[in-house]
Amino acid sequence: MKKLLATLLLAAFLSPAVISLTGCDAPTMVLTPQDRNQKIRRNINFEARELVEDWDSLWMVDKPSQLTRWYLPNPD
């Protein structure tokens, strides 16, 4: 009985993750599979560009190097 309960709990926790990763390819009244794939690609592309901008802003916030012959005022 405990194995059955453990299996059911595992299935209950993993099923949303599997569905969200694989998606539902059934056509809906609103989007065709091609439109849905295009929307997903557009979102992934947009999020990738945001990630690049976040990475660039992280490097711009970094303190300047002290290994220079010119005086750099301390930003603090």
Residue pairs with C-beta under 8 A, 6 or more apart in sequence:
23 36
23 40
25 33
27 33
31 39
63 75
64 72
64 75
66 72
